[in-house]
C-alpha cells in the first residue's frame, strides 16, 4: 500500500503523535507535541496540522475534548516511513534486546530452536509470539514407529531429519497386528529414510501404479498406510504469550472483543491462514488493523518474517498484538530472531 504524500511539517507532527500515543496509550493533544517538537511550533500551528491530518484520515478524535489517536492509515504511513532504507538502521537499538535472546545450547533439534524463538518473540516484545513450523511436505523423512493403540487405530510417531516430531492416529483394518505394523515401520524406514516427503508421496503413487500386481498383502497394506500418513496436513502453529494482550489498556475497554481474540489465538486456524499468506511474500510482512482481514483482529497488528532451510522458505515467525505496539522495537526483534 502506497502512503499518501503529505508536507514535511505535517509528517513530523504525525510521526510525533504516533510515537507519543504508542508510549502513553492516551490521546495526544497539541500542547504535548508543542513541548517536544524540534521546530518549536506553536500549539495553534500544530492544532491546524492535526485537523488537516484528521480530515485526510491519518488521525481520529475519540472525544470532542480529547486529543488525537492514529487511524490504520496513520499507522500504515508510520510503518512505511520506518521501513524506508534510510530509516531502517536499528542495529544499535536492538543490541540490548539481542543480549536477552536465549536459545538451547548444544545440538538441539529444529523444533526446540523454534520453540525458543517463539518464547523470545513473546518475552522481549511483550506481545504474542507466533512461529509456524515447517509444513509436513517440506520436511525430510527420518524414522517412523507404529504402535497399535486400538483395534483399528495405530499411533504413528514421525521424526523428520530437521528434528520435527509429529503424532498421528491412522485408520486401519482390525486384523493388522502389532508385528505387522512393526514390519511396515521397518520397510518404510529402510526404503525412505532421508527422502523428502514430497518425493515419497510421488514415489508411492508410482510404485502403486506400476508394481501393484507384484505386491504381497503386507506390502500393499504398508503403502496404503503410508499414503495416509504422508498426505498434506495443516501446518502446526506455536503460540506464546497470548495473555500479554490483557496488559494493553485498549483491550480492557471491551471484554467481549478480548475474549473473541483470545479464542482466535487458541483455535489457531485463522492465524495459520494469515501466516500462510505471509509465506507467499518476500521479506517482512506487516499487517495493520483491518489489513488482517478478520474482524476480531481489527485492533491488532502482525509483523511477520519467513525463515528458510537451505534456499527454501519453510515457515514464518511473527509478533501479533496491539496496533499500538512499539513498531521500531518489534520490527527489529522479528528481523533479528
DRENDO-1510 file (C-alpha; in Angstrom, 1 decimal, always signed):
<recs>
REC; n; res; u; v; w
REC; 1; UNK; +0.0; +0.0; +0.0 .
REC; 2; UNK; +1.4; +3.4; -1.0 .
REC; 3; UNK; +1.1; +6.1; +1.7 .
REC; 4; UNK; -0.3; +9.5; +0.5 .
REC; 5; UNK; +2.2; +12.4; +0.2 .
REC; 6; UNK; +1.9; +15.0; +3.0 .
REC; 7; UNK; +4.2; +18.0; +3.6 .
REC; 8; UNK; +7.2; +17.7; +5.9 .
REC; 9; UNK; +5.8; +19.7; +8.8 .
REC; 10; UNK; +2.6; +17.6; +8.9 .
REC; 11; UNK; +4.7; +14.4; +8.5 .
REC; 12; UNK; +6.8; +15.3; +11.5 .
REC; 13; UNK; +3.8; +16.1; +13.6 .
REC; 14; UNK; +2.1; +12.9; +12.6 .
REC; 15; UNK; +5.1; +10.8; +13.5 .
REC; 16; UNK; +5.5; +12.6; +16.8 .
REC; 17; UNK; +1.8; +12.0; +17.7 .
REC; 18; UNK; +2.1; +8.3; +16.9 .
REC; 19; UNK; +5.3; +8.0; +18.9 .
REC; 20; UNK; +3.7; +9.6; +21.9 .
REC; 21; UNK; +0.5; +7.5; +21.6 .
REC; 22; UNK; +2.5; +4.3; +21.4 .
REC; 23; UNK; +4.3; +5.4; +24.6 .
REC; 24; UNK; +1.3; +6.6; +26.6 .
REC; 25; UNK; -1.9; +4.9; +25.2 .
REC; 26; UNK; -3.6; +8.2; +25.7 .
REC; 27; UNK; -5.0; +10.6; +23.0 .
REC; 28; UNK; -2.3; +13.2; +22.2 .
REC; 29; UNK; -3.0; +16.9; +22.3 .
REC; 30; UNK; -1.3; +19.8; +20.5 .
REC; 31; UNK; +0.3; +21.2; +23.7 .
REC; 32; UNK; +2.1; +17.8; +24.3 .
REC; 33; UNK; +3.6; +17.9; +20.8 .
REC; 34; UNK; +4.5; +21.6; +21.1 .
REC; 35; UNK; +6.6; +21.0; +24.2 .
REC; 36; UNK; +8.8; +18.4; +22.4 .
REC; 37; UNK; +8.7; +19.3; +18.7 .
REC; 38; UNK; +12.1; +20.1; +17.2 .
REC; 39; UNK; +10.8; +23.1; +15.3 .
REC; 40; UNK; +9.2; +24.7; +18.4 .
REC; 41; UNK; +5.9; +25.2; +16.7 .
REC; 42; UNK; +3.0; +26.9; +18.4 .
REC; 43; UNK; +0.1; +25.0; +19.7 .
REC; 44; UNK; -2.2; +26.7; +17.2 .
REC; 45; UNK; +0.0; +25.7; +14.2 .
REC; 46; UNK; +0.0; +22.1; +15.5 .
REC; 47; UNK; -3.8; +22.1; +16.0 .
REC; 48; UNK; -4.3; +23.2; +12.4 .
REC; 49; UNK; -2.0; +20.5; +11.1 .
REC; 50; UNK; -3.7; +17.9; +13.3 .
REC; 51; UNK; -7.1; +19.0; +11.9 .
REC; 52; UNK; -5.8; +18.6; +8.4 .
REC; 53; UNK; -4.4; +15.1; +9.2 .
REC; 54; UNK; -7.7; +14.1; +10.7 .
REC; 55; UNK; -9.5; +15.3; +7.5 .
REC; 56; UNK; -7.1; +13.2; +5.4 .
REC; 57; UNK; -7.8; +10.1; +7.5 .
REC; 58; UNK; -4.5; +9.8; +9.4 .
REC; 59; UNK; -5.8; +10.7; +12.8 .
REC; 60; UNK; -9.1; +10.4; +14.6 .
REC; 61; UNK; -10.5; +12.1; +17.7 .
REC; 62; UNK; -12.2; +9.7; +20.1 .
REC; 63; UNK; -14.0; +12.5; +22.0 .
REC; 64; UNK; -14.6; +16.2; +21.2 .
REC; 65; UNK; -12.4; +17.4; +24.1 .
REC; 66; UNK; -9.7; +14.8; +23.6 .
REC; 67; UNK; -6.5; +14.8; +21.6 .
REC; 68; UNK; -5.9; +12.6; +18.5 .
REC; 69; UNK; -5.0; +9.0; +18.0 .
REC; 70; UNK; -3.7; +7.3; +14.8 .
REC; 71; UNK; -6.0; +5.5; +12.4 .
REC; 72; UNK; -5.0; +2.4; +10.4 .
REC; 73; UNK; -4.0; +4.8; +7.7 .
REC; 74; UNK; -1.8; +6.8; +10.1 .
REC; 75; UNK; -0.1; +3.6; +11.4 .
REC; 76; UNK; +0.5; +2.5; +7.8 .
REC; 77; UNK; +2.2; +5.8; +7.0 .
REC; 78; UNK; +4.3; +5.5; +10.1 .
REC; 79; UNK; +5.4; +1.9; +9.4 .
REC; 80; UNK; +6.2; +2.7; +5.7 .
REC; 81; UNK; +8.3; +5.6; +7.0 .
REC; 82; UNK; +10.2; +3.2; +9.3 .
REC; 83; UNK; +10.9; +0.7; +6.6 .
REC; 84; UNK; +12.5; +3.2; +4.2 .
REC; 85; UNK; +16.1; +2.2; +3.7 .
REC; 86; UNK; +17.5; +5.4; +5.2 .
REC; 87; UNK; +15.4; +4.8; +8.3 .
REC; 88; UNK; +15.9; +1.1; +8.7 .
REC; 89; UNK; +19.1; +1.4; +10.7 .
REC; 90; UNK; +18.1; +0.0; +14.0 .
REC; 91; UNK; +21.1; -2.2; +14.9 .
REC; 92; UNK; +22.0; -0.1; +18.0 .
REC; 93; UNK; +18.5; -0.1; +19.3 .
REC; 94; UNK; +18.2; -3.9; +19.2 .
REC; 95; UNK; +21.6; -4.6; +20.8 .
REC; 96; UNK; +20.3; -4.6; +24.4 .
REC; 97; UNK; +17.5; -6.9; +23.4 .
REC; 98; UNK; +19.8; -9.2; +21.5 .
REC; 99; UNK; +21.6; -10.0; +24.7 .
REC; 100; UNK; +18.3; -11.3; +26.1 .
REC; 101; UNK; +17.7; -13.8; +23.2 .
REC; 102; UNK; +18.1; -17.3; +24.6 .
REC; 103; UNK; +18.4; -20.5; +22.6 .
REC; 104; UNK; +19.0; -24.1; +23.6 .
REC; 105; UNK; +22.7; -24.9; +23.9 .
REC; 106; UNK; +24.3; -27.9; +22.3 .
REC; 107; UNK; +22.9; -30.0; +19.4 .
REC; 108; UNK; +19.2; -29.1; +19.6 .
REC; 109; UNK; +16.7; -30.1; +17.0 .
REC; 110; UNK; +14.8; -27.6; +14.9 .
REC; 111; UNK; +11.6; -27.8; +16.9 .
REC; 112; UNK; +13.4; -26.9; +20.2 .
REC; 113; UNK; +15.1; -23.9; +18.5 .
REC; 114; UNK; +11.7; -22.7; +17.1 .
REC; 115; UNK; +10.0; -23.1; +20.4 .
REC; 116; UNK; +12.7; -20.9; +22.0 .
REC; 117; UNK; +12.3; -18.4; +19.2 .
REC; 118; UNK; +8.6; -18.2; +19.9 .
REC; 119; UNK; +9.3; -17.6; +23.6 .
REC; 120; UNK; +11.9; -14.9; +22.8 .
REC; 121; UNK; +9.5; -13.1; +20.5 .
REC; 122; UNK; +6.8; -13.0; +23.2 .
REC; 123; UNK; +9.1; -12.2; +26.1 .
REC; 124; UNK; +11.0; -9.3; +24.5 .
REC; 125; UNK; +8.1; -7.7; +22.6 .
REC; 126; UNK; +5.6; -8.2; +25.5 .
REC; 127; UNK; +3.1; -9.2; +22.8 .
REC; 128; UNK; +2.2; -12.6; +21.4 .
REC; 129; UNK; +4.9; -14.7; +19.7 .
REC; 130; UNK; +3.9; -16.9; +16.7 .
REC; 131; UNK; +6.0; -19.5; +14.9 .
REC; 132; UNK; +4.6; -21.7; +12.1 .
REC; 133; UNK; +6.5; -24.9; +12.0 .
REC; 134; UNK; +7.7; -26.2; +8.6 .
REC; 135; UNK; +4.9; -27.7; +6.5 .
REC; 136; UNK; +4.8; -31.5; +6.6 .
REC; 137; UNK; +5.5; -31.7; +2.8 .
REC; 138; UNK; +8.7; -29.6; +3.2 .
REC; 139; UNK; +10.4; -32.0; +5.7 .
REC; 140; UNK; +12.6; -35.0; +5.1 .
REC; 141; UNK; +11.6; -38.3; +6.5 .
REC; 142; UNK; +13.9; -39.9; +9.1 .
REC; 143; UNK; +12.1; -42.5; +11.1 .
REC; 144; UNK; +8.6; -43.8; +11.8 .
REC; 145; UNK; +7.1; -46.0; +14.5 .
REC; 146; UNK; +3.6; -47.5; +14.6 .
REC; 147; UNK; +2.0; -48.6; +17.9 .
REC; 148; UNK; -1.4; -50.1; +18.0 .
REC; 149; UNK; -3.5; -48.2; +20.5 .
REC; 150; UNK; -7.0; -49.5; +19.5 .
REC; 151; UNK; -8.3; -52.4; +17.3 .
REC; 152; UNK; -8.5; -50.1; +14.2 .
REC; 153; UNK; -6.1; -47.3; +15.2 .
REC; 154; UNK; -2.3; -47.3; +15.3 .
REC; 155; UNK; -0.4; -44.2; +16.6 .
REC; 156; UNK; +2.2; -43.1; +14.1 .
REC; 157; UNK; +5.2; -41.3; +15.6 .
REC; 158; UNK; +7.1; -39.5; +12.8 .
REC; 159; UNK; +10.5; -38.0; +13.1 .
REC; 160; UNK; +11.9; -35.6; +10.4 .
REC; 161; UNK; +15.6; -35.0; +9.6 .
REC; 162; UNK; +15.1; -31.4; +10.8 .
REC; 163; UNK; +14.0; -32.7; +14.3 .
REC; 164; UNK; +10.3; -32.1; +14.0 .
REC; 165; UNK; +8.2; -34.7; +15.8 .
REC; 166; UNK; +4.6; -35.4; +14.7 .
REC; 167; UNK; +2.0; -37.8; +16.1 .
REC; 168; UNK; -1.0; -39.0; +14.1 .
REC; 169; UNK; -3.7; -41.6; +14.6 .
REC; 170; UNK; -4.4; -43.6; +11.4 .
REC; 171; UNK; -7.4; -45.8; +10.5 .
REC; 172; UNK; -6.5; -49.4; +9.7 .
REC; 173; UNK; -8.1; -52.8; +9.2 .
REC; 174; UNK; -8.7; -54.6; +12.6 .
REC; 175; UNK; -6.8; -57.7; +11.5 .
REC; 176; UNK; -3.4; -55.8; +11.2 .
REC; 177; UNK; -1.3; -56.9; +14.2 .
REC; 178; UNK; +1.4; -55.1; +16.1 .
REC; 179; UNK; +4.1; -57.4; +14.5 .
REC; 180; UNK; +2.8; -56.4; +11.0 .
REC; 181; UNK; +2.8; -52.7; +12.0 .
REC; 182; UNK; +6.5; -53.1; +13.1 .
REC; 183; UNK; +7.3; -54.8; +9.8 .
REC; 184; UNK; +5.7; -51.8; +8.0 .
REC; 185; UNK; +7.7; -49.4; +10.1 .
REC; 186; UNK; +10.9; -51.2; +9.2 .
REC; 187; UNK; +10.0; -51.3; +5.5 .
REC; 188; UNK; +9.3; -47.5; +5.4 .
REC; 189; UNK; +12.5; -46.7; +7.4 .
REC; 190; UNK; +14.6; -48.8; +5.1 .
REC; 191; UNK; +13.1; -47.5; +1.8 .
REC; 192; UNK; +12.6; -43.8; +2.5 .
REC; 193; UNK; +14.8; -42.6; +5.3 .
REC; 194; UNK; +16.4; -39.3; +4.3 .
REC; 195; UNK; +14.0; -38.6; +1.5 .
REC; 196; UNK; +11.7; -35.5; +1.2 .
REC; 197; UNK; +8.0; -36.1; +1.9 .
REC; 198; UNK; +7.1; -34.6; -1.5 .
REC; 199; UNK; +9.3; -37.2; -3.2 .
REC; 200; UNK; +7.9; -40.1; -1.1 .
REC; 201; UNK; +4.3; -39.2; -2.0 .
REC; 202; UNK; +5.2; -39.3; -5.7 .
REC; 203; UNK; +7.2; -42.5; -5.4 .
REC; 204; UNK; +4.4; -44.3; -3.5 .
REC; 205; UNK; +1.9; -43.4; -6.3 .
REC; 206; UNK; +4.4; -44.5; -8.9 .
REC; 207; UNK; +5.0; -47.9; -7.2 .
REC; 208; UNK; +1.3; -48.5; -6.7 .
REC; 209; UNK; +0.6; -47.9; -10.4 .
REC; 210; UNK; +3.5; -49.8; -11.9 .
REC; 211; UNK; +4.0; -52.7; -9.5 .
REC; 212; UNK; +0.8; -53.2; -7.6 .
REC; 213; UNK; +0.2; -56.7; -9.1 .
REC; 214; UNK; +3.5; -57.9; -7.7 .
REC; 215; UNK; +3.0; -56.8; -4.1 .
REC; 216; UNK; +2.2; -59.2; -1.4 .
REC; 217; UNK; -0.6; -58.4; +1.1 .
REC; 218; UNK; +1.7; -56.8; +3.7 .
REC; 219; UNK; +3.5; -54.6; +1.2 .
REC; 220; UNK; +0.1; -53.4; -0.1 .
REC; 221; UNK; -1.0; -52.5; +3.4 .
REC; 222; UNK; +2.3; -50.7; +4.0 .
REC; 223; UNK; +1.7; -48.5; +1.0 .
REC; 224; UNK; -2.0; -47.8; +1.9 .
REC; 225; UNK; -1.0; -46.9; +5.5 .
REC; 226; UNK; +1.9; -44.6; +4.4 .
REC; 227; UNK; -0.2; -42.9; +1.8 .
REC; 228; UNK; -2.5; -41.8; +4.6 .
REC; 229; UNK; +0.5; -40.8; +6.8 .
REC; 230; UNK; +2.2; -38.7; +4.2 .
REC; 231; UNK; -0.8; -36.8; +2.9 .
REC; 232; UNK; -0.8; -33.0; +3.3 .
REC; 233; UNK; -1.9; -31.7; +6.7 .
REC; 234; UNK; -2.3; -28.2; +8.1 .
REC; 235; UNK; +0.9; -26.6; +9.4 .
REC; 236; UNK; +1.4; -26.5; +13.2 .
REC; 237; UNK; +1.5; -23.1; +14.9 .
REC; 238; UNK; +3.3; -22.3; +18.1 .
REC; 239; UNK; +1.7; -19.5; +20.2 .
REC; 240; UNK; +3.4; -18.0; +23.2 .
REC; 241; UNK; +2.2; -15.0; +25.4 .
REC; 242; UNK; -1.4; -14.7; +24.4 .
REC; 243; UNK; -2.3; -13.3; +27.8 .
REC; 244; UNK; +0.1; -10.3; +27.1 .
REC; 245; UNK; -2.9; -8.8; +25.2 .
REC; 246; UNK; -4.6; -8.3; +28.6 .
REC; 247; UNK; -1.8; -5.9; +29.6 .
REC; 248; UNK; -2.7; -3.5; +26.8 .
REC; 249; UNK; -5.1; -0.8; +28.1 .
REC; 250; UNK; -7.0; -0.5; +24.8 .
REC; 251; UNK; -8.2; -4.1; +25.2 .
REC; 252; UNK; -9.6; -3.6; +28.7 .
REC; 253; UNK; -12.5; -1.5; +27.4 .
REC; 254; UNK; -14.3; -4.3; +25.7 .
REC; 255; UNK; -14.3; -7.7; +27.4 .
REC; 256; UNK; -16.3; -9.3; +24.6 .
REC; 257; UNK; -13.6; -8.4; +22.0 .
REC; 258; UNK; -10.7; -9.7; +24.0 .
REC; 259; UNK; -12.5; -13.0; +24.7 .
REC; 260; UNK; -13.1; -13.4; +20.9 .
REC; 261; UNK; -9.4; -12.5; +20.2 .
REC; 262; UNK; -8.1; -15.0; +22.8 .
REC; 263; UNK; -10.4; -17.7; +21.3 .
REC; 264; UNK; -8.9; -16.9; +17.8 .
REC; 265; UNK; -5.4; -17.4; +19.3 .
REC; 266; UNK; -6.5; -20.7; +20.9 .
REC; 267; UNK; -8.1; -22.1; +17.8 .
REC; 268; UNK; -5.1; -21.0; +15.6 .
REC; 269; UNK; -6.8; -21.7; +12.2 .
REC; 270; UNK; -7.3; -18.1; +11.2 .
REC; 271; UNK; -3.7; -17.2; +12.3 .
REC; 272; UNK; -2.4; -20.2; +10.3 .
REC; 273; UNK; -4.2; -18.9; +7.2 .
REC; 274; UNK; -2.8; -15.4; +7.8 .
REC; 275; UNK; +0.8; -16.7; +8.1 .
REC; 276; UNK; +0.3; -18.9; +5.0 .
REC; 277; UNK; -0.3; -15.6; +3.1 .
REC; 278; UNK; +2.8; -14.2; +4.6 .
REC; 279; UNK; +4.8; -17.2; +3.4 .
REC; 280; UNK; +3.9; -16.2; -0.2 .
REC; 281; UNK; +5.6; -12.8; +0.2 .
REC; 282; UNK; +9.3; -11.9; +0.1 .
REC; 283; UNK; +10.8; -10.2; +3.1 .
REC; 284; UNK; +8.9; -8.8; +6.1 .
REC; 285; UNK; +5.1; -8.6; +6.1 .
REC; 286; UNK; +3.3; -6.0; +8.4 .
REC; 287; UNK; -0.5; -6.1; +8.6 .
REC; 288; UNK; -2.2; -3.3; +10.5 .
REC; 289; UNK; -5.8; -3.4; +11.8 .
REC; 290; UNK; -8.3; -4.2; +9.1 .
REC; 291; UNK; -5.5; -5.4; +6.8 .
REC; 292; UNK; -5.5; -8.6; +8.9 .
REC; 293; UNK; -8.8; -9.5; +7.1 .
REC; 294; UNK; -10.5; -10.8; +10.2 .
REC; 295; UNK; -13.0; -8.6; +12.1 .
REC; 296; UNK; -11.8; -9.7; +15.5 .
REC; 297; UNK; -8.2; -8.7; +14.6 .
REC; 298; UNK; -9.2; -5.1; +13.7 .
REC; 299; UNK; -7.4; -3.7; +16.8 .
REC; 300; UNK; -4.2; -5.7; +16.2 .
REC; 301; UNK; -1.1; -5.7; +14.0 .
REC; 302; UNK; +1.1; -8.6; +12.8 .
REC; 303; UNK; +4.8; -8.3; +12.0 .
REC; 304; UNK; +6.0; -11.5; +10.2 .
REC; 305; UNK; +9.2; -12.8; +8.7 .
REC; 306; UNK; +9.8; -16.0; +6.8 .
REC; 307; UNK; +12.6; -18.4; +7.7 .
REC; 308; UNK; +14.4; -20.8; +5.4 .
REC; 309; UNK; +16.0; -24.2; +5.3 .
REC; 310; UNK; +18.7; -24.0; +2.6 .
REC; 311; UNK; +17.2; -21.9; -0.1 .
REC; 312; UNK; +13.5; -22.8; +0.6 .
REC; 313; UNK; +11.1; -20.8; +2.6 .
REC; 314; UNK; +9.5; -23.3; +5.1 .
REC; 315; UNK; +7.8; -21.3; +7.8 .
REC; 316; UNK; +7.0; -17.9; +9.3 .
REC; 317; UNK; +7.7; -16.3; +12.7 .
REC; 318; UNK; +5.8; -13.3; +13.9 .
REC; 319; UNK; +4.7; -11.0; +16.7 .
REC; 320; UNK; +1.0; -10.4; +17.0 .
REC; 321; UNK; -0.5; -7.8; +19.3 .
REC; 322; UNK; -2.0; -4.3; +19.8 .
REC; 323; UNK; -1.9; -1.8; +16.9 .
REC; 324; UNK; -0.3; +0.4; +19.5 .
REC; 325; UNK; +2.8; -1.9; +19.6 .
REC; 326; UNK; +6.3; -0.4; +19.5 .
REC; 327; UNK; +6.9; -0.9; +15.8 .
REC; 328; UNK; +10.5; +0.4; +15.9 .
REC; 329; UNK; +11.5; -2.2; +18.5 .
REC; 330; UNK; +9.4; -5.1; +17.3 .
REC; 331; UNK; +10.4; -4.8; +13.6 .
REC; 332; UNK; +14.0; -5.1; +14.8 .
REC; 333; UNK; +13.2; -8.1; +17.1 .
REC; 334; UNK; +11.4; -10.0; +14.3 .
REC; 335; UNK; +14.2; -9.1; +11.9 .
REC; 336; UNK; +16.9; -10.5; +14.3 .
REC; 337; UNK; +15.2; -13.6; +15.7 .
</recs>
